[in-house]
Amino acid sequence: MQLADAGGVPEGVTAPVQHGERTSAFVLYLLRCQLLPEKRLAALMADLFGVKLAVTEHRAHGCCVACSLRTRGAFPEGVTAPVQHGERTSAFVLYLLHCQLLPEKRLAALMADLFGVKLATATTARISRDCAQRFQGFADAVRDHVAAAPVKPMDETGLRIGGETQWLHIASTVWLTLLARLGEAGQPAGEGHRHYRA
């Protein structure tokens, strides 16, 4: 157990700290009688708290003004469907799917078990596709930097997508790594790398 002086926080703890006082009657007696200098220690317990699904309803009111022109308020940016998952849910899905490499079915089970969020495979695919579109400019910049590098290690490896064998091409520099699915399965080695030549 890591202890800290009362009011202090051990190194590495960044979450907000709630305080709970635990003092024995004997220590209180000694403090009141001034037989014991006041010195408290605190033990911190980090735990998950308040993880639950929250639903926000956005309303766009419409009206018809005197000139018979119909108008309607706008939804906030990013609200494009009658029912959709929010940014935090999407971020969590992306992290588990692409950083922790959780398979889609296990990801859906985890989201349902922990948060009560029911995810269809198509929803997971849309979240990934939307993220890929947002980062396309970054991916293009990485590709251009790798292509311009005088030395760039390259490799390729096979993988299965939708039950078919595909090729994953890897090109890198000291600072950047580009992974791209290019070409057909069975393409001669190095053919996909022509995209990275300076």
N, C-alpha and C positions, 0 to 999 in steps of 0.2 A: 504494500500500500504506500502511495506517495503522499506525504504530509506537507502542508504548507502553513505558514503563520496565518492566523485568522485574517481574512480580508485579502490574502494573497492567492495567487493562482500558479500552480506548477507549470513549468515550461512545457510548451506544446499544447496546452489546453486553450482553445480559441472560442469555445461555445460560451454563451452567457451562463453565469453561475448563479444558482438559487441558493440561498442560505437557510439552513435549518439548525437551530441552537439545541445542543444536547449538553446539559450541565447537571452533574449529580448534586443532590442536596448537601452532601458533605463538602464539596468544593464551594458551593454557594455560602455555606456557614463559614468556611475558612476565609473566603474573600470578605465577607461582612465583618468578621472579627479582625481583618487585616493581618492575619497570620500567614497569608500566602499571597505573593505578588501576582497580579492578574496576568496570566500568560495562557492564551488559548491556542490550541492547534486545530486545524481544519482538515478533514479528509474529504476529498472530492470524488463523486461518482458520476461519470459521464454515461448518459443513457439516451436512447431515442425518445422523443416526446412529441406528441401532437402530429404524427404522420397520418393524414387522412385526406380523402378526396374532397375538394371544395368545388362547387358548381356556381358559376357566375352567369346570370342571365342578362344579356344585352337587349335592350328594346329600342327599336327605331320607329318612332311615331310618325304616322302619315296624316296629312290633312289636305283639304281642298280649299284653297283661298277663294276670295270673291270672284276672281277672273276665271274660275274653273280649272286652274292649273294645279295638278296634283304634285305634292312635294312629300318627301320623306327624309327623316334624319338619317345620317350615315352611321354605320357600325364602326367601332374602333378598327384601326389597321390590323390586319391579320385575321379578323373574324369574317370568314368567307362561306361558312356552311351553317345550316340550322343547328347541327350538333357536331362539335369537334373537340379534340384534345388541346389543352393549352401548352404554352411554351415549356413549363416545368416538366410536364409529362413527356413531351417530345424530347427534351434534353435527357431525361432519365432513360428513355427508350434507346436513344442514340448511343449513350454511354454504355449501356449493357450490351447492346447489339454489336457495336463496332469496336469498342475498347476492351470489353470483357469477353467478346466473341461468344455470347450466349446464343444458342439456336433459337429461332423464332418461336417454336412451340413452348420451350422452357421459359422464354421471356414473357410470353402471354400468361403462362401459369403463375410466374412470380408476380407480375403486375396485378393479377386477380387476387392472389393470396395475400399480398402485403397491403395493397391499396384499394382493392375493390374495383380496379379499372379493367374492363373487358376490352381486349384488343383483338381485332381481326387481323389476319395475315396481310390483307390489302391495306389496312391502316398502317401497319409497321412499314410496309413497302413505300407508302406515300410519304411517311415521315422521313424515311431515308432519302427518297427522291427529292423532296423539297430541300433538305439539307444540302444534298449534292449540287442542286441548282444555285443555292446561295453561295456556295464555296467554289463555283466554277472559275471565277476570276483568280482566286488564290491558286487553284490547281494549274491553271494556264501559266501563271507566273512561275511556279515551281518547275513546270515542264520547260519553259523558256530558259530558266537559269541552268537547269541540268543540261539542256542541249548546247548551251554556250560554254560549258565547262571544258577545259582542255583534256582533262582526265575524268572519265566517268565509268566506274565498274558497272557491268550489265549482266543480267541473268534472267532466266525464265523458269517457271515451274508450272506443272499442270494442276488444275483444280476442277472440281465438279460444280456446275451451276445448272440447276434445273434438270439434273440427271445426265447432262452432257459434259464431256471433257472440254475445258477451255484452257487458254494459256494466260498466265499472269506474268507480265514483263516488269522487270525491276531495273531502274537506272538511278544512279545516285552520285552525289559528290560528298565531300567531307561533311557538309552541313545539311544537305537535302536528300530525301529519298522519294522517288516517284514510283508508285505502283499503278500499272494500267493493264486492263484486259484488252489486248489488241489481237487481231488476226483470228484465224481459224485453228481449231485443234489439228495437230499434224503438220502445221506450217514449219518449214525448215528453220532450225535455230538461227537466231539473229535477224530474221526477216522483220519482226516487229520492232527491232531497234532502229530501223531506218528513220523513225520519227524523231529520234533524239540526236541524230548526227548534226553537228554544227554546220 
